[in-house]
């Protein structure tokens, strides 16, 4: 990834972090590509760090989709008071590095410490979500006739 693409990804994730973590932990909808080319959509828990966007994906058709075709789209959960939203798309890749996995497993459990959630098991595979495009939408409330959109694209 070039410097311009990295700057765009870093800025987009920094600006959109509030939308992904609005409910105290990372929550988003993840769209993947089924074998027949159609979309598959599920809720998931992204982990945002200073170095990127990650998620532990449970054994599922979604996990298989990411191995077969890493294309994804991600969208923040809807908010109660407005129509602010954060959308990302790009390519996901499996992360096999044990130190990265261990650190993110700690982050996952720390973010959910009040729920006593166990760390992700080995069957939950860690993916990094590289951002090729992102859009942050800010509104003044539901039905805002002039939402403000900020768009980032990898150079």
C-alpha positions as CSV (number, residue, x, y, z in Angstrom):
1,X,0.0,0.0,0.0
2,X,1.4,3.4,-1.0
3,X,1.8,6.4,1.3
4,X,-1.2,8.1,-0.1
5,X,-3.4,5.0,0.3
6,X,-2.1,4.5,3.9
7,X,-2.8,8.2,4.8
8,X,-6.4,7.9,3.3
9,X,-7.0,4.7,5.3
10,X,-5.7,6.1,8.5
11,X,-7.7,9.3,8.2
12,X,-10.9,7.4,7.3
13,X,-10.6,5.0,10.2
14,X,-9.8,7.8,12.6
15,X,-12.8,9.8,11.5
16,X,-15.2,6.8,11.4
17,X,-14.1,5.2,14.7
18,X,-16.9,6.9,16.6
19,X,-19.5,5.3,14.3
20,X,-18.0,1.8,14.6
21,X,-17.6,2.1,18.4
22,X,-20.8,4.1,19.2
23,X,-22.1,1.3,21.4
24,X,-18.9,0.9,23.4
25,X,-17.5,-2.0,21.4
26,X,-16.9,-2.4,17.6
27,X,-20.2,-3.3,15.9
28,X,-20.8,-3.3,12.1
29,X,-22.4,-5.3,9.3
30,X,-20.0,-7.2,7.1
31,X,-20.9,-8.0,3.5
32,X,-18.9,-10.7,1.7
33,X,-19.2,-12.4,-1.7
34,X,-20.9,-15.8,-1.9
35,X,-19.5,-18.5,-4.3
36,X,-22.4,-17.6,-6.7
37,X,-21.3,-13.9,-6.7
38,X,-24.2,-12.8,-4.6
39,X,-23.9,-10.7,-1.4
40,X,-23.9,-12.2,2.1
41,X,-24.5,-9.8,5.1
42,X,-24.0,-10.5,8.8
43,X,-23.3,-8.4,12.0
44,X,-19.8,-8.7,13.4
45,X,-17.4,-7.0,15.8
46,X,-14.6,-5.1,14.2
47,X,-11.4,-4.2,16.2
48,X,-9.9,-0.9,15.4
49,X,-6.2,-0.3,16.3
50,X,-3.6,2.3,15.5
51,X,-2.4,0.0,12.7
52,X,-5.6,-1.1,11.1
53,X,-9.0,-2.7,11.2
54,X,-9.4,-6.4,12.2
55,X,-12.0,-9.0,13.2
56,X,-12.1,-12.5,14.5
57,X,-14.5,-14.4,12.2
58,X,-16.2,-17.5,13.5
59,X,-16.4,-20.7,11.4
60,X,-19.1,-19.8,9.0
61,X,-19.9,-19.2,5.3
62,X,-18.6,-15.7,5.9
63,X,-15.2,-17.0,7.0
64,X,-15.1,-19.2,3.8
65,X,-16.1,-16.2,1.7
66,X,-13.2,-14.1,3.0
67,X,-10.7,-16.9,2.2
68,X,-12.1,-17.5,-1.2
69,X,-12.7,-13.9,-2.3
70,X,-11.4,-11.2,0.2
71,X,-13.7,-8.5,-1.1
72,X,-15.8,-7.0,1.6
73,X,-18.0,-4.0,2.5
74,X,-18.6,-2.9,6.1
75,X,-21.3,-0.6,7.5
76,X,-21.7,0.8,11.0
77,X,-24.8,0.0,13.0
78,X,-27.7,2.5,12.8
79,X,-27.9,5.1,15.5
80,X,-30.9,6.2,17.6
81,X,-30.6,9.9,17.3
82,X,-29.5,10.5,13.7
83,X,-28.5,8.9,10.4
84,X,-24.8,9.2,10.8
85,X,-23.0,6.3,9.2
86,X,-19.6,4.9,8.2
87,X,-19.1,2.7,5.2
88,X,-15.9,0.9,4.2
89,X,-14.9,-1.4,1.4
90,X,-11.7,-3.2,0.3
91,X,-9.9,-6.5,0.6
92,X,-9.6,-8.7,3.7
93,X,-6.6,-10.9,4.4
94,X,-6.0,-13.7,6.9
95,X,-3.6,-12.8,9.7
96,X,-1.4,-15.7,10.9
97,X,1.1,-13.8,13.0
98,X,0.6,-15.1,16.6
99,X,1.7,-11.9,18.3
100,X,-0.8,-9.8,16.4
101,X,-3.5,-12.4,17.1
102,X,-2.6,-12.5,20.8
103,X,-2.7,-8.7,21.1
104,X,-6.0,-8.4,19.4
105,X,-7.5,-11.2,21.4
106,X,-6.6,-9.2,24.5
107,X,-8.1,-6.1,23.0
108,X,-11.3,-8.1,22.2
109,X,-11.7,-9.3,25.8
110,X,-10.6,-5.9,27.3
111,X,-13.3,-4.1,25.3
112,X,-15.9,-6.6,26.8
113,X,-14.4,-6.9,30.3
114,X,-17.8,-6.1,31.9
115,X,-19.3,-9.1,30.1
116,X,-16.5,-11.6,31.0
117,X,-16.2,-12.7,27.4
118,X,-13.6,-15.4,26.8
119,X,-10.8,-14.7,24.2
120,X,-11.5,-15.8,20.7
121,X,-10.7,-19.5,20.1
122,X,-8.4,-20.9,17.5
123,X,-11.4,-21.7,15.3
124,X,-12.1,-17.9,15.0
125,X,-9.8,-16.7,12.3
126,X,-8.3,-13.2,12.4
127,X,-8.7,-11.1,9.3
128,X,-7.3,-7.6,8.5
129,X,-9.7,-5.4,6.5
130,X,-7.7,-3.2,4.2
131,X,-9.6,-0.1,3.2
132,X,-9.8,0.9,-0.4
133,X,-12.8,3.3,-0.1
134,X,-14.7,4.8,2.8
135,X,-17.5,7.2,3.4
136,X,-18.5,9.0,6.5
137,X,-22.0,10.5,6.6
138,X,-23.0,13.1,9.2
139,X,-26.5,14.3,9.7
140,X,-28.4,16.7,11.9
141,X,-31.0,14.0,12.8
142,X,-33.3,11.6,11.1
143,X,-34.6,12.9,7.8
144,X,-31.8,15.5,7.3
145,X,-32.3,16.7,3.8
146,X,-28.6,17.6,3.4
147,X,-26.4,14.9,4.9
148,X,-22.7,15.7,4.7
149,X,-20.5,13.0,3.1
150,X,-16.8,12.7,3.4
151,X,-15.2,10.2,1.0
152,X,-11.8,8.6,1.0
153,X,-10.3,6.4,-1.8
154,X,-7.0,4.6,-1.8
155,X,-4.6,6.3,-4.3
